[in-house]
């Protein structure tokens, strides 16, 4: 696929994320894709990535990538890079890596979200790297104290 088609496919993928349309979401990832999120080991395979998506949708059912237009939308060869505003409200429980369960806070986040993806000739993501301010997001939703709370 050419760079312009890869960007169109990235937009379709993010649109499916916003609709929580997992059938389309799966179509744009290879079966054995690798996905890297902040502060966790890589995810291997579209099945595991779909499980992550379902868990995320349960935590933040109103989540939305503001991708019309993106803040940044670039492509070169088999790579795309997009940056979008990302918003949501913590309405479901969050399970931390150590198994601790954090109840919903009802608080919202608003962060920049960057996706750098490598695409194959069939128009599917082989490798997806997700970058965002995890600590800022956790502060905004009240999972970790912000600096003002730490001082008090």
C-alpha positions, -999 to +999 in steps of 0.1 A: +000+000+000+011+035-006+015+061+022-018+079+013-038+047+015-022+038+048-033+072+062-068+066+050-068+032+067-055+048+099-085+072+098-109+043+092-093+023+121-096+053+145-132+059+134-139+022+142-122+027+177-145+057+183-176+036+174-162+006+194-166-014+162-143-044+169-150-061+136-135-032+116-108-027+143-097-064+138-097-059+100-069-033+102-045-054+123-026-085+113-033-117+133+002-115+148+005-077+152+026-062+180+012-033+200+032-012+224+014+008+251+031+030+278+042+011+310+033-024+300+049-053+280+040-055+243+008-070+233+011-099+208-017-106+184-050-090+174-070-113+198-050-099+228-053-063+214-091-067+211-093-079+247-074-047+257-098-026+237-128-042+253-114-036+288-106+001+278-141+006+265-155-007+298-134+017+318-140+047+295-173+040+276-174+076+263-138+076+252-132+094+219-102+102+196-108+136+180-095+127+146-115+148+123-092+165+117-061+150+134-037+174+149-009+157+129-012+131+102+020+120+085+031+090+064+062+078+047+064+045+030+049+018+052+047+040+083+020+064+095+020+088+125-011+105+138-017+127+168-052+134+181-069+148+212-082+119+233-109+123+259-129+100+282-145+096+316-136+068+340-169+051+345-157+015+349-131-002+372-094-002+364-073-032+371-037-022+377-007-044+366-004-058+402-041-069+402-053-040+424-087-029+412-095+009+413-132+018+413-145+043+388-138+079+398-162+096+374-134+120+364-124+128+329-091+130+310-080+150+280-046+142+265-026+140+233-025+105+218+000+095+192+000+064+171+030+053+150+021+023+129+038+001+103+015-013+076+018-043+053+008-045+016-027-058+026-035-026+045-031-040+080-010-029+109+019-051+117+034-030+145+016-003+164+033+021+189+010+041+212+023+072+229+005+093+255+009+110+288-001+081+311+008+098+343-011+129+333-041+108+324-040+089+357-038+122+376-067+137+357-089+107+364-079+108+401-060+074+402-028+091+414-026+124+433-017+155+414+011+177+427-012+200+446-026+170+465+009+157+472+019+190+489-012+192+511 
